[in-house]
Amino acid sequence: MAHQNQVDYAALQLQEGRLHFMFDLGKGRTKVWHPALLSDGQWHTVKTEYFKRKGFLTVDGQDSPMVTTVGDATTLDVEGKLYLGGLPSEYRARNIGNITHSIPACIGEVAVNSKQLDKDSPESASAVSRCYAAAEEGTFFEGSGYAAFVKEGYKVRSDVNITLEFRTSSENGVLLGISSAKVDAIGLEIVNGKLLFHVNNGAGRITATYEPKAPHTLCDGKWHRLQANKSKHRVLLMVDGNTVRAESPHTQSTSADTNNPIYVGGYPADVKQNCLSSQTSFRGCLRKLTLIKGPQVQSYDFSTAFHLQGVSPHSCPGTES
């Protein structure tokens, strides 16, 4: 919560698994943190309190040290808006530090000044889903949207190596696409139970296709691991240790000059994808998405995507026993 000019504000953040409570009454920031480690997958009860220029945190009944506010102000002058779990994409936080992306966690009951919040009827909500009684590592895609990374555009060029794990019961769905205004692009998708890796360096599409020996193997609701490697005019696709290859006869055409964002699990209706044959959004769970270019290894946390639609980061319903 904050004043319109963000001079007065209060923020509760999770940093490296620990809670930090920051507030400013217009005279300077006051900060208190709690030593309890909360990134253990368990439920915790948290309380923050500011009263008579004093502030402190309580986690599972254990109090933090008490701190005194900076300056002589006594009133926290904020607007009547409380953002829970994250901030709107258009919100520009000026004073609360670098932790501005959504929290990858479940939040239970919330009360402000002893008044219970109705989380089922918010003024607005984005990329918020339910918590699962049995959950596991991964990000859930509802089959209606996508996640987008690298707003300024990702440049594939001559070489890239993509790894990820997926779990689905659907025979069709987009896994990943990176395209351009021309024809250069790469794409990963499941089509009729087969896994396809497409690459176009500008001289025509080449495709490596993995077709499992038993039908529905990739759509059995279990985790599968894939690696998709583009090396100039050659492509390699490895799925659960099984490898297929393809290469372009145009050996001089080696670079996919892409400049669009990375779309995962689907893509917007007004965006053209030159290396995807399907528009069906992925329904299931994804995890451990990594893109490697030479010495550069980039792992993507879905909670930090610049756009999420129909995606629940770090919340994947557990498999049925």
C-alpha positions in Angstrom: 0.0 0.0 0.0 1.2 3.5 -0.8 0.4 7.1 -1.3 -0.1 8.2 -4.9 3.3 9.8 -4.9 4.8 6.8 -3.1 6.4 9.0 -0.4 4.4 7.2 2.3 4.1 3.4 1.8 4.2 0.1 3.6 5.4 -3.1 1.9 5.9 -6.7 3.1 8.3 -8.7 0.9 9.9 -12.1 0.8 13.7 -11.8 0.1 15.8 -15.0 0.0 13.2 -16.8 1.9 12.8 -14.3 4.7 10.3 -11.6 5.4 11.1 -7.9 5.3 8.7 -5.2 6.4 9.4 -1.7 5.1 7.4 1.5 5.8 7.9 5.2 5.3 5.8 7.9 6.9 7.4 10.5 4.6 10.6 11.1 6.6 12.7 8.1 5.5 12.4 4.3 5.2 12.2 2.1 8.2 12.9 -1.6 7.8 12.6 -4.7 10.0 13.2 -8.3 9.0 12.6 -11.7 10.6 15.2 -14.5 10.7 12.8 -17.3 10.2 13.2 -19.1 6.8 9.8 -19.4 5.1 10.8 -21.1 1.8 10.1 -24.6 3.1 6.7 -25.3 1.4 4.9 -25.2 4.8 2.1 -22.9 6.0 3.2 -20.0 8.2 1.3 -17.4 10.2 2.6 -13.9 9.7 1.7 -10.6 11.4 3.1 -7.1 10.8 2.3 -4.3 13.2 2.9 -0.5 13.3 1.8 1.4 16.4 3.0 4.6 17.9 6.1 4.9 15.7 7.1 1.3 16.4 7.1 -1.6 14.0 7.8 -5.3 14.2 7.1 -8.7 12.6 5.8 -11.9 14.0 6.2 -15.3 12.3 4.6 -18.3 13.9 4.4 -16.6 17.2 8.0 -15.4 17.3 8.5 -11.7 17.3 11.3 -9.8 15.5 13.2 -7.0 17.2 11.1 -3.8 17.4 12.2 -0.8 15.3 11.4 2.9 15.6 10.3 4.9 12.6 12.6 7.5 11.0 11.6 11.1 11.7 8.8 12.4 13.9 5.8 11.6 11.7 3.1 9.4 13.2 0.6 8.8 10.4 1.0 6.5 7.4 -0.8 8.4 4.6 -1.7 5.9 1.9 -4.4 5.4 -0.7 -7.2 2.9 -0.1 -5.5 0.2 -2.3 -3.8 -2.9 -1.0 -1.9 -5.1 -3.5 -1.6 -8.7 -2.4 0.9 -11.1 -3.9 2.3 -8.8 -6.5 2.0 -5.5 -8.3 0.2 -4.6 -11.6 2.5 -4.6 -14.6 1.9 -0.9 -15.2 2.8 0.0 -11.6 6.2 1.6 -11.2 7.5 1.1 -7.7 9.9 3.8 -6.8 11.0 3.1 -3.2 10.4 -0.5 -2.2 13.5 -2.0 -3.7 14.1 -4.6 -6.4 11.6 -7.2 -5.3 8.5 -6.2 -7.3 7.5 -9.4 -9.1 4.7 -11.7 -7.8 5.3 -14.1 -5.0 5.4 -17.8 -6.1 3.3 -19.0 -3.1 -0.1 -19.6 -1.6 -1.7 -17.0 0.6 -4.5 -18.0 3.0 -6.6 -15.7 5.2 -5.7 -12.1 5.3 -6.8 -9.4 7.8 -6.0 -5.7 7.9 -6.7 -3.9 11.2 -8.6 -7.0 12.4 -10.9 -6.8 9.3 -10.9 -10.0 7.2 -10.3 -9.4 3.4 -12.6 -11.1 0.9 -10.0 -12.5 -1.4 -12.7 -14.1 -3.6 -14.0 -10.7 -4.6 -11.0 -8.4 -5.4 -11.3 -5.1 -7.3 -9.0 -6.7 -9.8 -6.8 -9.8 -10.2 -4.2 -11.1 -12.6 -2.6 -14.6 -12.9 -4.1 -15.7 -9.6 -5.3 -19.3 -9.2 -6.3 -21.6 -6.4 -3.9 -23.4 -4.2 -3.7 -27.2 -4.5 -3.8 -29.6 -1.5 -1.3 -31.8 -3.3 1.2 -29.7 -5.2 4.6 -30.2 -6.8 7.3 -28.2 -8.4 6.2 -26.7 -11.7 4.0 -24.0 -13.3 0.5 -24.7 -14.3 -0.9 -23.7 -17.7 -4.7 -23.7 -17.9 -4.8 -24.2 -21.7 -6.0 -20.7 -22.4 -3.0 -18.4 -22.4 0.8 -18.1 -22.3 3.9 -16.7 -20.5 6.1 -14.1 -22.3 9.8 -13.4 -21.6 12.3 -10.9 -23.0 10.1 -8.0 -24.0 12.8 -6.4 -26.1 13.1 -9.6 -28.2 15.2 -12.7 -28.1 17.9 -13.3 -30.7 18.4 -17.0 -31.5 20.9 -16.5 -34.4 23.2 -19.5 -35.1 23.1 -21.6 -31.9 20.7 -22.2 -29.0 20.0 -25.1 -26.6 16.6 -25.3 -24.9 15.8 -27.6 -22.0 12.5 -28.0 -20.1 10.3 -30.6 -18.5 6.6 -30.9 -19.2 3.6 -32.9 -18.0 0.3 -33.0 -19.9 -2.7 -35.2 -20.7 -3.4 -33.3 -24.0 -2.2 -34.5 -27.4 -1.7 -30.9 -28.8 -0.2 -27.8 -27.4 2.4 -25.1 -28.0 5.5 -25.4 -25.8 7.6 -22.5 -27.0 7.9 -20.1 -29.9 10.3 -17.3 -30.9 9.7 -15.6 -34.2 10.4 -12.4 -36.3 8.7 -10.1 -38.7 10.2 -12.2 -41.5 10.3 -16.0 -41.6 13.1 -16.6 -39.2 11.8 -18.5 -36.2 12.1 -21.6 -33.9 9.2 -23.5 -32.3 8.5 -26.4 -30.0 5.0 -28.1 -30.0 3.1 -31.2 -29.4 1.0 -32.3 -32.3 -1.2 -35.4 -32.2 1.0 -36.8 -29.5 4.3 -36.2 -31.3 6.9 -33.6 -30.3 8.2 -31.3 -33.0 11.1 -28.9 -33.1 11.0 -26.5 -36.0 13.7 -24.1 -37.1 13.7 -21.6 -40.0 17.0 -19.8 -40.8 15.3 -17.9 -43.6 15.7 -20.6 -46.3 12.8 -22.8 -45.3 11.6 -24.7 -42.2 13.4 -27.9 -41.0 11.7 -30.1 -38.4 13.0 -32.8 -36.0 10.0 -35.0 -35.0 9.9 -37.4 -32.1 7.2 -40.0 -32.3 7.1 -42.3 -29.3 6.8 -46.0 -30.0 3.6 -46.3 -27.8 0.8 -43.9 -28.5 -0.1 -41.3 -25.8 3.3 -41.8 -24.2 4.0 -38.0 -24.0 0.4 -37.3 -22.9 0.3 -39.7 -20.0 0.3 -37.0 -17.2 3.8 -37.9 -16.2 6.9 -35.7 -16.4 9.0 -35.8 -19.6 12.3 -34.0 -20.3 13.2 -32.5 -23.6 16.3 -30.9 -25.0 16.1 -29.0 -28.3 19.4 -27.9 -29.9 20.0 -25.7 -32.9 23.5 -25.6 -34.3 23.6 -23.5 -37.4 21.7 -25.5 -40.1 21.4 -28.7 -37.9 18.8 -29.4 -35.2 18.6 -32.1 -32.6 15.7 -33.1 -30.4 16.1 -35.3 -27.4 13.0 -36.5 -25.4 13.5 -38.7 -22.4 16.9 -39.8 -23.7 15.7 -40.6 -27.3 17.3 -38.5 -30.0 16.1 -37.4 -33.5 18.0 -35.1 -35.9 17.3 -33.0 -39.0 19.3 -30.6 -41.1 18.8 -28.1 -43.8 20.2 -28.7 -47.3 20.9 -24.9 -47.3 24.2 -25.1 -45.4 25.0 -21.5 -45.9 21.8 -20.4 -44.1 22.8 -20.7 -40.5 21.2 -17.9 -38.5 17.6 -17.5 -37.2 17.4 -13.7 -36.9 14.5 -13.6 -34.4 13.6 -10.4 -32.6 10.3 -11.2 -30.9 9.7 -12.2 -27.2 9.9 -15.8 -26.0 6.3 -17.2 -25.8 5.8 -20.2 -23.7 2.7 -22.4 -23.6 0.9 -20.4 -26.3 1.0 -16.9 -27.9 -1.3 -13.9 -28.5 -3.8 -14.1 -31.3 -2.3 -11.1 -33.0 1.2 -12.5 -33.0 2.5 -14.5 -35.9 4.6 -17.6 -35.2 6.5 -18.8 -38.3 7.6 -22.1 -36.8 4.5 -23.4 -35.1 1.7 -25.3 -36.9 -0.7 -25.1 -34.0 -2.5 -22.3 -32.1 -3.5 -24.6 -29.3 -2.3 -23.4 -25.9 -0.6 -25.9 -23.7 -2.5 -27.4 -20.8 -0.4 -29.0 -18.1 2.7 -28.2 -16.2 6.1 -26.9 -17.2 9.3 -26.5 -15.2 13.1 -26.0 -15.5 13.0 -23.9 -18.6 16.6 -23.0 -19.6 18.0 -21.4 -22.8 21.8 -21.7 -23.4 23.8 -19.7 -25.9 27.5 -20.4 -25.7 28.7 -19.6 -22.1 25.4 -17.8 -21.3 22.9 -20.0 -19.3 19.5 -18.4 -18.7 17.0 -20.1 -16.5 13.5 -18.6 -16.6 11.3 -18.2 -13.5 7.7 -18.0 -14.7 6.8 -15.6 -11.9 9.1 -13.0 -13.6 7.5 -13.2 -17.0 6.5 -9.7 -18.3 3.1 -11.1 -19.3 1.1 -14.0 -17.9 -2.3 -15.2 -19.0 -3.9 -18.4 -17.8 -0.7 -19.3 -16.0 -0.1 -20.1 -12.3 3.6 -19.8 -11.5 5.1 -22.2 -9.0 1.8 -24.0 -8.5 1.4 -27.3 -10.2 -1.4 -29.7 -9.1 0.1 -33.0 -8.0 -0.2 -36.1 -10.0 -2.9 -38.6 -9.1 -1.7 -41.6 -7.2 
